[in-house]
Amino acid sequence: MRERVQPEEIGLAVRGARRVPGLRREEVAALAGVSPTYYTRLEQSQTAHASPAILVAIARALDLSPDEEEYLLKVGTPVTERELPARRVDQISPYTRMLVDSLGNAAVAVLNYRCDILGWNSLYHRLFAPHLDFDAPKNATVRPNVIRLNFLDDNVRGLYVDWPLEARSNVSYLRFIAGNHRHDPQLAELIGELSIRSEEFSKLWISHRVANCTVGTKTFDHPSVGEFELMYQSADLGDGNILKFYHAEPDSPHDAALRLLAVDLDPVRRF
């Protein structure tokens, strides 16, 4: 993160040539009000934790985003009582099933925090993964994972007009989530698998970018309907799961493309 902040941007005088871009450790320490030695120990993980006040000061010195600051506070403070994995059955309630079925012309899925797909409607399945069995989310042994598909499945990867942007967003979100679930072995296994099987994922993971990507737009190039843009949103269902849905501006060309994709569906299947 030090490399992102140029001394001139924050009014620091630059003296002499610099071997690396960005701020030096002693400059961050001065901006955060701590000693260079203590700050270096923090960077090198030679001290167990820092106080929230110090972490906030460091976040300000490094000009971290709100998501990055939140992540720093999560991973930089001690867990007073070892986190126990929350009891999660990775199932969808009947109320959630009815909600998804009632959303109409939107591609909808329910994910857990690891981005495993617990269920999808026909349009989401058709949009992202028609080459997979529709009932795959019901089977824990073959259940699709959004991030794994985006990095390791060429069919899914090819859907994104700007895949590098999608890849960065995926990894930034996964790191943000990892701050909340530091003792989840399944999440650690997913990160390890992707790090081994995808060099692109590995490079992005060690960049330590953090973002809670819950709303935005994505442009797809779908083999059935061509290029179109969808808005996406995520909603916390209150049971540890996330409702993810993609929709288009009504009566726009993008909406027409989404409706055309829906026409090409088999009779609607409910999950």
C-alpha atoms as a printed R data frame, in Angstrom:
    type eleno elety resid chain resno       x       y       z
1   ATOM     1    CA   MET     A     1   0.000   0.000   0.000
2   ATOM     2    CA   ARG     A     2   2.940   2.359   0.579
3   ATOM     3    CA   GLU     A     3   3.706   2.230  -3.132
4   ATOM     4    CA   ARG     A     4   0.349   3.780  -4.010
5   ATOM     5    CA   VAL     A     5   0.973   7.059  -2.157
6   ATOM     6    CA   GLN     A     6   3.468   9.464  -3.690
7   ATOM     7    CA   PRO     A     7   5.246  11.826  -1.254
8   ATOM     8    CA   GLU     A     8   4.439  14.873  -3.381
9   ATOM     9    CA   GLU     A     9   0.719  14.099  -3.169
10  ATOM    10    CA   ILE     A    10   0.701  14.622   0.596
11  ATOM    11    CA   GLY     A    11   3.139  17.531   0.738
12  ATOM    12    CA   LEU     A    12   6.323  15.670   1.681
13  ATOM    13    CA   ALA     A    13   9.585  17.020   0.304
14  ATOM    14    CA   VAL     A    14  11.486  14.497  -1.792
15  ATOM    15    CA   ARG     A    15  15.225  14.420  -1.184
16  ATOM    16    CA   GLY     A    16  17.492  12.257  -3.272
17  ATOM    17    CA   ALA     A    17  16.710   9.354  -5.557
18  ATOM    18    CA   ARG     A    18  14.296   6.666  -4.396
19  ATOM    19    CA   ARG     A    19  14.841   3.007  -5.158
20  ATOM    20    CA   VAL     A    20  11.155   2.155  -4.831
21  ATOM    21    CA   PRO     A    21   8.015   4.203  -5.528
22  ATOM    22    CA   GLY     A    22   5.758   5.547  -2.828
23  ATOM    23    CA   LEU     A    23   6.322   6.257   0.829
24  ATOM    24    CA   ARG     A    24   9.189   4.995   2.947
25  ATOM    25    CA   ARG     A    25   8.480   3.201   6.197
26  ATOM    26    CA   GLU     A    26   9.785   6.069   8.288
27  ATOM    27    CA   GLU     A    27   7.456   8.466   6.449
28  ATOM    28    CA   VAL     A    28   4.402   6.334   7.153
29  ATOM    29    CA   ALA     A    29   5.511   6.015  10.774
30  ATOM    30    CA   ALA     A    30   5.832   9.797  11.095
31  ATOM    31    CA   LEU     A    31   2.411  10.357   9.514
32  ATOM    32    CA   ALA     A    32   0.832   7.758  11.828
33  ATOM    33    CA   GLY     A    33   2.608   9.043  14.943
34  ATOM    34    CA   VAL     A    34   4.524   5.869  15.774
35  ATOM    35    CA   SER     A    35   8.217   5.025  15.815
36  ATOM    36    CA   PRO     A    36   9.841   3.682  12.629
37  ATOM    37    CA   THR     A    37  10.946   0.599  14.537
38  ATOM    38    CA   TYR     A    38   7.431  -0.182  15.744
39  ATOM    39    CA   TYR     A    39   5.935   0.403  12.296
40  ATOM    40    CA   THR     A    40   8.541  -1.882  10.701
41  ATOM    41    CA   ARG     A    41   7.700  -4.609  13.215
42  ATOM    42    CA   LEU     A    42   4.029  -4.272  12.265
43  ATOM    43    CA   GLU     A    43   4.778  -4.568   8.557
44  ATOM    44    CA   GLN     A    44   6.929  -7.630   9.132
45  ATOM    45    CA   SER     A    45   4.401  -9.309  11.476
46  ATOM    46    CA   GLN     A    46   6.886  -9.236  14.346
47  ATOM    47    CA   THR     A    47   4.271  -7.971  16.782
48  ATOM    48    CA   ALA     A    48   0.989  -9.671  17.519
49  ATOM    49    CA   HIS     A    49  -1.338  -6.716  17.089
50  ATOM    50    CA   ALA     A    50  -1.774  -2.974  17.317
51  ATOM    51    CA   SER     A    51  -4.404  -0.837  18.959
52  ATOM    52    CA   PRO     A    52  -7.360   0.244  16.799
53  ATOM    53    CA   ALA     A    53  -6.238   3.871  17.146
54  ATOM    54    CA   ILE     A    54  -2.819   3.077  15.673
55  ATOM    55    CA   LEU     A    55  -4.349   1.033  12.862
56  ATOM    56    CA   VAL     A    56  -6.699   3.887  11.982
57  ATOM    57    CA   ALA     A    57  -3.753   6.302  11.968
58  ATOM    58    CA   ILE     A    58  -1.848   3.987   9.622
59  ATOM    59    CA   ALA     A    59  -4.910   3.656   7.402
60  ATOM    60    CA   ARG     A    60  -5.115   7.439   7.142
61  ATOM    61    CA   ALA     A    61  -1.395   7.715   6.377
62  ATOM    62    CA   LEU     A    62  -1.713   5.146   3.584
63  ATOM    63    CA   ASP     A    63  -4.927   6.704   2.269
64  ATOM    64    CA   LEU     A    64  -6.795   3.409   2.518
65  ATOM    65    CA   SER     A    65 -10.351   3.123   1.262
66  ATOM    66    CA   PRO     A    66 -13.127   2.497   3.829
67  ATOM    67    CA   ASP     A    67 -13.180  -1.205   2.872
68  ATOM    68    CA   GLU     A    68  -9.400  -1.462   3.193
69  ATOM    69    CA   GLU     A    69  -9.463   0.285   6.566
70  ATOM    70    CA   GLU     A    70 -12.193  -2.056   7.806
71  ATOM    71    CA   TYR     A    71 -10.140  -5.043   6.672
72  ATOM    72    CA   LEU     A    72  -7.006  -3.719   8.396
73  ATOM    73    CA   LEU     A    73  -8.917  -3.329  11.656
74  ATOM    74    CA   LYS     A    74 -10.231  -6.885  11.384
75  ATOM    75    CA   VAL     A    75  -6.911  -8.587  10.755
76  ATOM    76    CA   GLY     A    76  -4.812  -6.237  12.878
77  ATOM    77    CA   THR     A    77  -6.640  -6.676  16.173
78  ATOM    78    CA   PRO     A    78  -6.506  -9.839  18.259
79  ATOM    79    CA   VAL     A    79  -9.346 -12.309  18.458
80  ATOM    80    CA   THR     A    80 -10.101 -12.381  22.172
81  ATOM    81    CA   GLU     A    81 -11.845 -15.715  21.881
82  ATOM    82    CA   ARG     A    82 -10.974 -18.087  19.074
83  ATOM    83    CA   GLU     A    83 -13.496 -17.758  16.309
84  ATOM    84    CA   LEU     A    84 -15.574 -20.868  15.952
85  ATOM    85    CA   PRO     A    85 -17.088 -21.555  12.562
86  ATOM    86    CA   ALA     A    86 -20.687 -20.436  12.611
87  ATOM    87    CA   ARG     A    87 -23.236 -23.186  12.238
88  ATOM    88    CA   ARG     A    88 -24.154 -23.050   8.579
89  ATOM    89    CA   VAL     A    89 -26.214 -25.641   6.820
90  ATOM    90    CA   ASP     A    90 -25.774 -24.106   3.359
91  ATOM    91    CA   GLN     A    91 -29.451 -24.427   2.643
92  ATOM    92    CA   ILE     A    92 -32.104 -22.054   1.363
93  ATOM    93    CA   SER     A    93 -35.198 -21.311   3.387
94  ATOM    94    CA   PRO     A    94 -38.659 -21.653   1.803
95  ATOM    95    CA   TYR     A    95 -39.072 -17.868   2.111
96  ATOM    96    CA   THR     A    96 -35.914 -17.313   0.083
97  ATOM    97    CA   ARG     A    97 -37.103 -19.756  -2.569
98  ATOM    98    CA   MET     A    98 -40.331 -17.832  -2.957
99  ATOM    99    CA   LEU     A    99 -38.459 -14.528  -3.112
100 ATOM   100    CA   VAL     A   100 -36.182 -15.711  -5.892
101 ATOM   101    CA   ASP     A   101 -39.054 -17.135  -7.897
102 ATOM   102    CA   SER     A   102 -40.953 -13.841  -7.631
103 ATOM   103    CA   LEU     A   103 -38.217 -11.547  -8.957
104 ATOM   104    CA   GLY     A   104 -39.254 -11.934 -12.580
105 ATOM   105    CA   ASN     A   105 -36.867 -10.786 -15.292
106 ATOM   106    CA   ALA     A   106 -33.698 -10.942 -13.183
107 ATOM   107    CA   ALA     A   107 -30.912 -13.476 -12.954
108 ATOM   108    CA   VAL     A   108 -30.871 -14.495  -9.303
109 ATOM   109    CA   ALA     A   109 -28.738 -16.763  -7.146
110 ATOM   110    CA   VAL     A   110 -28.210 -17.374  -3.453
111 ATOM   111    CA   LEU     A   111 -24.577 -17.605  -2.351
112 ATOM   112    CA   ASN     A   112 -22.907 -18.301   0.956
113 ATOM   113    CA   TYR     A   113 -20.058 -16.006   2.042
114 ATOM   114    CA   ARG     A   114 -17.522 -18.241   0.258
115 ATOM   115    CA   CYS     A   115 -19.449 -17.557  -2.982
116 ATOM   116    CA   ASP     A   116 -20.661 -21.147  -3.293
117 ATOM   117    CA   ILE     A   117 -23.896 -21.138  -5.284
118 ATOM   118    CA   LEU     A   118 -26.613 -22.669  -3.118
119 ATOM   119    CA   GLY     A   119 -29.347 -22.124  -5.670
120 ATOM   120    CA   TRP     A   120 -30.089 -20.203  -8.857
121 ATOM   121    CA   ASN     A   121 -33.075 -19.464 -10.996
122 ATOM   122    CA   SER     A   122 -33.240 -20.544 -14.619
123 ATOM   123    CA   LEU     A   123 -32.107 -17.178 -15.962
124 ATOM   124    CA   TYR     A   124 -29.003 -17.020 -13.752
125 ATOM   125    CA   HIS     A   125 -28.135 -20.567 -14.802
126 ATOM   126    CA   ARG     A   126 -28.619 -19.672 -18.456
127 ATOM   127    CA   LEU     A   127 -26.588 -16.481 -18.118
128 ATOM   128    CA   PHE     A   128 -23.551 -17.919 -16.355
129 ATOM   129    CA   ALA     A   129 -23.322 -21.682 -16.601
130 ATOM   130    CA   PRO     A   130 -25.733 -23.508 -18.925
131 ATOM   131    CA   HIS     A   131 -22.969 -26.099 -19.443
132 ATOM   132    CA   LEU     A   132 -23.410 -27.178 -15.802
133 ATOM   133    CA   ASP     A   133 -26.244 -29.275 -14.485
134 ATOM   134    CA   PHE     A   134 -29.103 -27.128 -13.212
135 ATOM   135    CA   ASP     A   135 -29.265 -29.124  -9.980
136 ATOM   136    CA   ALA     A   136 -25.519 -28.826  -9.259
137 ATOM   137    CA   PRO     A   137 -26.014 -26.285  -6.418
138 ATOM   138    CA   LYS     A   138 -27.998 -28.894  -4.480
139 ATOM   139    CA   ASN     A   139 -25.041 -31.287  -4.370
140 ATOM   140    CA   ALA     A   140 -22.253 -30.187  -2.011
141 ATOM   141    CA   THR     A   141 -19.667 -32.315  -3.838
142 ATOM   142    CA   VAL     A   142 -20.159 -30.525  -7.194
143 ATOM   143    CA   ARG     A   143 -21.634 -27.231  -6.018
144 ATOM   144    CA   PRO     A   144 -20.363 -24.368  -8.221
145 ATOM   145    CA   ASN     A   145 -18.357 -21.552  -6.690
146 ATOM   146    CA   VAL     A   146 -18.521 -18.180  -8.447
147 ATOM   147    CA   ILE     A   147 -14.862 -17.283  -7.987
148 ATOM   148    CA   ARG     A   148 -13.614 -20.749  -8.913
149 ATOM   149    CA   LEU     A   149 -15.722 -20.638 -12.086
150 ATOM   150    CA   ASN     A   150 -14.466 -17.176 -13.004
151 ATOM   151    CA   PHE     A   151 -10.821 -18.236 -12.790
152 ATOM   152    CA   LEU     A   152 -10.863 -21.891 -13.801
153 ATOM   153    CA   ASP     A   153 -13.814 -22.338 -16.178
154 ATOM   154    CA   ASP     A   154 -13.138 -20.955 -19.659
155 ATOM   155    CA   ASN     A   155 -16.868 -20.926 -20.465
156 ATOM   156    CA   VAL     A   156 -17.570 -18.534 -17.595
157 ATOM   157    CA   ARG     A   157 -14.386 -16.542 -17.942
158 ATOM   158    CA   GLY     A   158 -15.193 -15.796 -21.578
159 ATOM   159    CA   LEU     A   159 -18.474 -14.120 -20.636
160 ATOM   160    CA   TYR     A   160 -16.809 -10.967 -19.287
161 ATOM   161    CA   VAL     A   161 -15.857  -8.227 -21.711
162 ATOM   162    CA   ASP     A   162 -13.365  -6.945 -19.116
163 ATOM   163    CA   TRP     A   163 -12.216 -10.120 -17.405
164 ATOM   164    CA   PRO     A   164  -9.127  -8.536 -15.746
165 ATOM   165    CA   LEU     A   165 -11.452  -6.099 -13.954
166 ATOM   166    CA   GLU     A   166 -13.720  -8.967 -12.907
167 ATOM   167    CA   ALA     A   167 -10.711 -10.914 -11.650
168 ATOM   168    CA   ARG     A   168  -9.484  -7.998  -9.530
169 ATOM   169    CA   SER     A   169 -12.972  -7.493  -8.096
170 ATOM   170    CA   ASN     A   170 -13.282 -11.184  -7.230
171 ATOM   171    CA   VAL     A   171  -9.969 -11.338  -5.400
172 ATOM   172    CA   SER     A   172 -10.506  -8.018  -3.610
173 ATOM   173    CA   TYR     A   173 -13.894  -9.240  -2.383
174 ATOM   174    CA   LEU     A   174 -12.534 -12.629  -1.317
175 ATOM   175    CA   ARG     A   175  -9.808 -10.955   0.748
176 ATOM   176    CA   PHE     A   176 -12.407  -8.665   2.342
177 ATOM   177    CA   ILE     A   177 -14.485 -11.719   3.292
178 ATOM   178    CA   ALA     A   178 -11.417 -13.554   4.600
179 ATOM   179    CA   GLY     A   179 -11.049 -10.836   7.234
180 ATOM   180    CA   ASN     A   180 -14.362 -11.960   8.737
181 ATOM   181    CA   HIS     A   181 -13.616 -15.684   8.570
182 ATOM   182    CA   ARG     A   182  -9.981 -16.159   9.511
183 ATOM   183    CA   HIS     A   183 -10.544 -19.665  10.879
184 ATOM   184    CA   ASP     A   184 -12.699 -21.150   8.120
185 ATOM   185    CA   PRO     A   185 -10.859 -24.188   6.694
186 ATOM   186    CA   GLN     A   186 -13.090 -24.366   3.609
187 ATOM   187    CA   LEU     A   187 -12.341 -20.760   2.730
188 ATOM   188    CA   ALA     A   188  -8.625 -21.396   3.248
189 ATOM   189    CA   GLU     A   189  -8.884 -24.464   1.028
190 ATOM   190    CA   LEU     A   190 -10.551 -22.409  -1.739
191 ATOM   191    CA   ILE     A   191  -7.842 -19.739  -1.577
192 ATOM   192    CA   GLY     A   192  -5.131 -22.394  -1.603
193 ATOM   193    CA   GLU     A   193  -6.632 -24.213  -4.579
194 ATOM   194    CA   LEU     A   194  -6.943 -21.033  -6.625
195 ATOM   195    CA   SER     A   195  -3.429 -19.927  -5.691
196 ATOM   196    CA   ILE     A   196  -2.028 -23.238  -6.973
197 ATOM   197    CA   ARG     A   197  -4.164 -23.587 -10.097
198 ATOM   198    CA   SER     A   198  -4.251 -19.974 -11.270
199 ATOM   199    CA   GLU     A   199  -1.138 -17.848 -11.544
200 ATOM   200    CA   GLU     A   200  -3.366 -14.834 -12.176
201 ATOM   201    CA   PHE     A   201  -5.217 -15.400  -8.917
202 ATOM   202    CA   SER     A   202  -1.958 -15.851  -7.019
203 ATOM   203    CA   LYS     A   203  -0.541 -12.556  -8.287
204 ATOM   204    CA   LEU     A   204  -3.739 -10.693  -7.439
205 ATOM   205    CA   TRP     A   205  -3.999 -12.299  -3.994
206 ATOM   206    CA   ILE     A   206  -0.554 -11.147  -2.883
207 ATOM   207    CA   SER     A   207  -1.369  -7.586  -3.983
208 ATOM   208    CA   HIS     A   208  -3.604  -7.346  -0.872
209 ATOM   209    CA   ARG     A   209  -6.311  -5.263  -2.545
210 ATOM   210    CA   VAL     A   210  -9.529  -5.172  -0.520
211 ATOM   211    CA   ALA     A   211 -13.055  -4.181  -1.572
212 ATOM   212    CA   ASN     A   212 -16.577  -5.191  -0.611
213 ATOM   213    CA   CYS     A   213 -18.073  -5.439  -4.092
214 ATOM   214    CA   THR     A   214 -21.830  -5.446  -3.551
215 ATOM   215    CA   VAL     A   215 -23.176  -3.192  -6.288
216 ATOM   216    CA   GLY     A   216 -22.126  -2.139  -9.775
217 ATOM   217    CA   THR     A   217 -22.380  -3.010 -13.462
218 ATOM   218    CA   LYS     A   218 -20.840  -5.716 -15.631
219 ATOM   219    CA   THR     A   219 -20.662  -6.077 -19.381
220 ATOM   220    CA   PHE     A   220 -21.151  -9.553 -20.804
221 ATOM   221    CA   ASP     A   221 -20.532 -11.053 -24.218
222 ATOM   222    CA   HIS     A   222 -22.902 -14.002 -24.204
223 ATOM   223    CA   PRO     A   223 -22.750 -16.596 -26.982
224 ATOM   224    CA   SER     A   224 -26.562 -16.607 -27.265
225 ATOM   225    CA   VAL     A   225 -27.402 -12.883 -27.250
226 ATOM   226    CA   GLY     A   226 -24.166 -10.972 -27.733
227 ATOM   227    CA   GLU     A   227 -22.877  -8.028 -25.713
228 ATOM   228    CA   PHE     A   228 -25.002  -6.330 -23.073
229 ATOM   229    CA   GLU     A   229 -24.649  -4.638 -19.703
230 ATOM   230    CA   LEU     A   230 -26.312  -5.647 -16.439
231 ATOM   231    CA   MET     A   231 -26.495  -4.034 -13.045
232 ATOM   232    CA   TYR     A   232 -25.827  -6.242 -10.044
233 ATOM   233    CA   GLN     A   233 -26.641  -5.998  -6.368
234 ATOM   234    CA   SER     A   234 -26.071  -8.142  -3.309
235 ATOM   235    CA   ALA     A   235 -28.346  -8.332  -0.286
236 ATOM   236    CA   ASP     A   236 -27.679  -9.963   3.077
237 ATOM   237    CA   LEU     A   237 -30.453 -12.452   3.787
238 ATOM   238    CA   GLY     A   238 -29.745 -12.458   7.527
239 ATOM   239    CA   ASP     A   239 -28.875 -16.160   7.683
240 ATOM   240    CA   GLY     A   240 -25.292 -15.858   6.510
241 ATOM   241    CA   ASN     A   241 -26.275 -16.141   2.853
242 ATOM   242    CA   ILE     A   242 -26.336 -13.508   0.129
243 ATOM   243    CA   LEU     A   243 -28.938 -12.806  -2.535
244 ATOM   244    CA   LYS     A   244 -27.207 -11.886  -5.776
245 ATOM   245    CA   PHE     A   245 -29.198 -10.592  -8.698
246 ATOM   246    CA   TYR     A   246 -28.501  -9.125 -12.113
247 ATOM   247    CA   HIS     A   247 -30.975  -6.922 -13.919
248 ATOM   248    CA   ALA     A   248 -31.131  -4.359 -16.697
249 ATOM   249    CA   GLU     A   249 -32.636  -0.922 -17.024
250 ATOM   250    CA   PRO     A   250 -36.261  -1.464 -18.135
251 ATOM   251    CA   ASP     A   251 -36.932  -1.071 -21.873
252 ATOM   252    CA   SER     A   252 -33.220  -0.658 -22.656
253 ATOM   253    CA   PRO     A   253 -31.338  -2.709 -25.268
254 ATOM   254    CA   HIS     A   254 -29.714  -4.530 -22.350
255 ATOM   255    CA   ASP     A   255 -33.151  -5.433 -21.006
256 ATOM   256    CA   ALA     A   256 -34.114  -6.720 -24.452
257 ATOM   257    CA   ALA     A   257 -31.004  -8.928 -24.507
258 ATOM   258    CA   LEU     A   258 -31.818 -10.328 -21.067
259 ATOM   259    CA   ARG     A   259 -35.391 -11.040 -22.131
260 ATOM   260    CA   LEU     A   260 -34.146 -12.731 -25.288
261 ATOM   261    CA   LEU     A   261 -31.915 -14.911 -23.151
262 ATOM   262    CA   ALA     A   262 -34.941 -15.834 -21.040
263 ATOM   263    CA   VAL     A   263 -36.957 -16.771 -24.144
264 ATOM   264    CA   ASP     A   264 -34.323 -19.319 -25.024
265 ATOM   265    CA   LEU     A   265 -34.876 -21.104 -21.746
266 ATOM   266    CA   ASP     A   266 -36.468 -24.442 -21.125
267 ATOM   267    CA   PRO     A   267 -39.750 -24.275 -19.181
268 ATOM   268    CA   VAL     A   268 -38.955 -22.369 -15.978
269 ATOM   269    CA   ARG     A   269 -37.409 -24.560 -13.311
270 ATOM   270    CA   ARG     A   270 -37.575 -23.607  -9.670
271 ATOM   271    CA   PHE     A   271 -34.735 -24.409  -7.331
